[in-house]
Amino acid sequence: MRLTPRDEKDVAEAIRTALAHDAPLSIEGHGSKAGLGRATQRDRVLSLAALTGVTLYEPQELVLTARAGTPLREIVALLDAQNQQLAFEPMDHAALLGGARDDATIGGVIATNASGPRRIKAGAARDHLLGFRSVTGRGEIVKSGGRVMKNVTGYDLSKLVAGSYGTLAALTELTLKVLPKAETEETLLLSSLGAEKGLAALRKASGSPYEVSSLAYDPQADAAALRLEGPQISVTTRRDDLTRFLADFGGATRVLAADESRAFWSRLRDAEPIAGEGVIWRVSLAPTDGFAFVERLRGAGAPIVAHVYDWAGGLVWLRLETAADAHATAIRAIVDALGGHATLIGADADIRARVDVFHPQPAALAALTRRVKEAFDPRFILERGRLRAEF
């Protein structure tokens, strides 16, 4: 059964009806992220696709409000006309999960906290959420936050709902901070260094004064990439200084001009270098541990097909050959030893029903997570089982 409410009141009514019948609801916009999270029954879908439209956009105030089902491409086009952007660079999951490109809604972006390579400088999607309206699993309409970051209460609730995969509340409207686009960008490529040395160069650059906005290493191309953004004269000066700063690492250098640079980071944002058949993992670690993680995983015999490092080595995207447990035991043993967390992003529904998709939490944190869920959705009506099997 698919429910398509016309407005927020309809959303509340649909959730109250589901509560009365103890009938869990899956929430979606265009369904581009339906394959994320644990595999759950989707017999009853609450579609927010009809809740569309930008209700407020004040370029001078750098703030935009839109209903949850508004296509992201429409928001990007609107901002682009004012030379502004969503600085957290929302990821498009189509390369990994299939489906059409540019089909995400702004509600799905925030619900999954989908962020890109600029996150290390600009922050994650949740850091740009100023306020929201939603309907909780209690069927209550809730408004939180405002148009600035001063509202501390709203800020904290925004942190909770962003990345909650709709398990706490059905988002109906979002207010976001937007930022001016950089005048231009360039990417400095250091080639033929090897992974360990290339990642060391990225870490050195990340601690430098040259304001690098993204740092990634692609093992397939054996290239360390460093993005610089800003006014042309600043980008040129920092690029030359950065080249000298990293000269001791050796290797060949190449500069990607603006258009080529944007295409490079768009491809990396969407994890295209590792897309293909197999199981996909997203592993978050300290930047100093990225290389060690992959080497230990190889040592454990895991069949890595492709991988790429983002965030100066702090984020590792992996594609491995398909296995019944998606290699979760080996991956999580190493991640637990190093510190961090691993999320199974791409696998068929049978595997995602058997394997913990999200990294198991320590007992105290798991208990806190459950209490938060119960506060918003005590009957587990919204996205039951999406994050944890028990709720």
Protein Blocks (a to p, Z undefined) as FASTA:
>chain_A
ZZddfbfklmmmmmmmmmmnopacdddfkopmmmgcjdddffbccdfklmgcjfbdcfkn
opacddfklcfklmmmmmmmnopacfkopadfklmngpjehiacfklmmmnopacfklmm
nopfklmmmbdcdddfkopacdedjfbfklmmlmmmmmmmnonlommbccfbdcdddddd
dfbdcddddehkbjmlmmmmmmmmmmpcnopabdcddfklopacdddeddfklmmmmmmm
mmmmmmmngpadddddfklmmmmmmmmmnommmgcedddddddddfklmmmmmmmmmmno
pacfbdcdeehhpaccddddddfklommmmmmmmmmnopadddfbdcfklmmmpcfbacd
dfklmmmmmmmmmmmmmnomgoghklpmkZZ
